[in-house]
């Protein structure tokens, strides 16, 4: 993957743009804008996006299981489904909530596959480096119990300083200015999702602000 903007093209079942066709068109728009990669959820969306753009894809499968906190490619079932798509990079939850044995087995079973660790703390990022992950992303900073109150820029800064792996800024780098700052700090790439591809969230920023007006 080249350095630059990675656009996360995802829409869950309860969202208005939930459609592999629409995510494929979102990926086309991202490519036209100069994005260097796409992050996508589900096999169906990945296969559609692969047909539409010539960009590397970070693939995930979000799946909730009872008695399991992890939901980003949490088990071998989701992992093998992604492997079958011939995906460029597979991202997994690599926090302390994840299945450690699964994480340890990745590079042993799939030595030629590239993997990205979605982490929430500096310690988790450094552990992911030891486990052999190719990329480390700040995806889950603030979304886990152990990372509540942490600043995503501070976690990014520490990982860039302490890790030799490419660090990907992801998670609330939701303005062009924040994305630029992350790159200037030394991030390898920046993943932006909802601020680009979730129109219901984009529109709500406008309605919330307009509703503050006296009219």
DAFEN-V126949 format. One record per residue. N is the residue number from 1. RES is the residue in three letters. SS is DSSP state (hx for helix, st for strand, lp for the rest). PSI is psi in whole degrees, 0 to 359 (NA if undefined). Layout:
N:RES:SS:PSI / N:RES:SS:PSI
//
This chain:
1:UNK:lp:140 / 2:UNK:lp:164 / 3:UNK:lp:144 / 4:UNK:st:209 / 5:UNK:st:129 / 6:UNK:st:125 / 7:UNK:st:126 / 8:UNK:st:111 / 9:UNK:st:91 / 10:UNK:lp:144 / 11:UNK:lp:118 / 12:UNK:lp:171 / 13:UNK:lp:332 / 14:UNK:lp:9 / 15:UNK:lp:151 / 16:UNK:lp:334 / 17:UNK:lp:19 / 18:UNK:lp:105 / 19:UNK:lp:129 / 20:UNK:hx:323 / 21:UNK:hx:313 / 22:UNK:hx:320 / 23:UNK:hx:327 / 24:UNK:hx:318 / 25:UNK:hx:325 / 26:UNK:hx:319 / 27:UNK:hx:322 / 28:UNK:hx:316 / 29:UNK:hx:320 / 30:UNK:hx:318 / 31:UNK:hx:318 / 32:UNK:hx:328 / 33:UNK:lp:353 / 34:UNK:lp:11 / 35:UNK:lp:149 / 36:UNK:lp:354 / 37:UNK:st:169 / 38:UNK:st:143 / 39:UNK:st:130 / 40:UNK:st:152 / 41:UNK:st:135 / 42:UNK:lp:148 / 43:UNK:hx:318 / 44:UNK:hx:313 / 45:UNK:hx:319 / 46:UNK:hx:314 / 47:UNK:hx:322 / 48:UNK:hx:316 / 49:UNK:hx:321 / 50:UNK:hx:328 / 51:UNK:hx:333 / 52:UNK:hx:332 / 53:UNK:lp:158 / 54:UNK:lp:61 / 55:UNK:lp:149 / 56:UNK:st:146 / 57:UNK:st:133 / 58:UNK:st:117 / 59:UNK:st:141 / 60:UNK:st:163 / 61:UNK:lp:117 / 62:UNK:st:126 / 63:UNK:lp:126 / 64:UNK:lp:132 / 65:UNK:lp:147 / 66:UNK:lp:140 / 67:UNK:lp:27 / 68:UNK:lp:126 / 69:UNK:lp:318 / 70:UNK:lp:142 / 71:UNK:lp:356 / 72:UNK:st:105 / 73:UNK:lp:61 / 74:UNK:lp:339 / 75:UNK:lp:172 / 76:UNK:hx:331 / 77:UNK:hx:311 / 78:UNK:hx:321 / 79:UNK:hx:312 / 80:UNK:hx:327 / 81:UNK:hx:322 / 82:UNK:hx:320 / 83:UNK:hx:320 / 84:UNK:lp:341 / 85:UNK:lp:357 / 86:UNK:lp:46 / 87:UNK:lp:150 / 88:UNK:lp:311 / 89:UNK:st:138 / 90:UNK:st:129 / 91:UNK:st:140 / 92:UNK:st:153 / 93:UNK:st:119 / 94:UNK:lp:28 / 95:UNK:lp:180 / 96:UNK:lp:350 / 97:UNK:lp:347 / 98:UNK:lp:167 / 99:UNK:lp:105 / 100:UNK:hx:322 / 101:UNK:hx:323 / 102:UNK:hx:315 / 103:UNK:hx:320 / 104:UNK:hx:331 / 105:UNK:hx:347 / 106:UNK:hx:304 / 107:UNK:hx:343 / 108:UNK:hx:313 / 109:UNK:hx:326 / 110:UNK:lp:69 / 111:UNK:lp:338 / 112:UNK:lp:357 / 113:UNK:lp:139 / 114:UNK:st:138 / 115:UNK:st:143 / 116:UNK:st:133 / 117:UNK:st:120 / 118:UNK:st:112 / 119:UNK:lp:172 / 120:UNK:lp:351 / 121:UNK:lp:163 / 122:UNK:hx:317 / 123:UNK:hx:319 / 124:UNK:hx:323 / 125:UNK:hx:318 / 126:UNK:hx:325 / 127:UNK:hx:319 / 128:UNK:hx:323 / 129:UNK:hx:316 / 130:UNK:hx:328 / 131:UNK:lp:353 / 132:UNK:lp:11 / 133:UNK:lp:145 / 134:UNK:lp:327 / 135:UNK:st:149 / 136:UNK:st:126 / 137:UNK:st:143 / 138:UNK:lp:30 / 139:UNK:lp:320 / 140:UNK:lp:14 / 141:UNK:lp:124 / 142:UNK:lp:352 / 143:UNK:lp:356 / 144:UNK:lp:160 / 145:UNK:hx:320 / 146:UNK:hx:348 / 147:UNK:hx:6 / 148:UNK:lp:129 / 149:UNK:lp:351 / 150:UNK:lp:148 / 151:UNK:lp:127 / 152:UNK:hx:327 / 153:UNK:hx:323 / 154:UNK:hx:318 / 155:UNK:hx:316 / 156:UNK:hx:313 / 157:UNK:hx:315 / 158:UNK:hx:321 / 159:UNK:hx:320 / 160:UNK:hx:322 / 161:UNK:hx:320 / 162:UNK:hx:342 / 163:UNK:lp:149 / 164:UNK:lp:354 / 165:UNK:lp:156 / 166:UNK:st:128 / 167:UNK:st:125 / 168:UNK:st:124 / 169:UNK:st:118 / 170:UNK:st:142 / 171:UNK:lp:93 / 172:UNK:lp:24 / 173:UNK:lp:68 / 174:UNK:lp:17 / 175:UNK:lp:157 / 176:UNK:hx:324 / 177:UNK:hx:314 / 178:UNK:hx:321 / 179:UNK:hx:318 / 180:UNK:hx:316 / 181:UNK:hx:319 / 182:UNK:hx:317 / 183:UNK:hx:320 / 184:UNK:hx:332 / 185:UNK:hx:342 / 186:UNK:lp:8 / 187:UNK:lp:145 / 188:UNK:lp:318 / 189:UNK:st:170 / 190:UNK:st:128 / 191:UNK:st:126 / 192:UNK:st:131 / 193:UNK:lp:271 / 194:UNK:hx:327 / 195:UNK:hx:345 / 196:UNK:hx:318 / 197:UNK:hx:5 / 198:UNK:lp:89 / 199:UNK:hx:332 / 200:UNK:hx:327 / 201:UNK:hx:322 / 202:UNK:hx:314 / 203:UNK:hx:325 / 204:UNK:hx:327 / 205:UNK:hx:322 / 206:UNK:hx:314 / 207:UNK:hx:322 / 208:UNK:hx:318 / 209:UNK:hx:318 / 210:UNK:hx:323 / 211:UNK:lp:347 / 212:UNK:lp:340 / 213:UNK:lp:151 / 214:UNK:lp:106 / 215:UNK:lp:NA
//
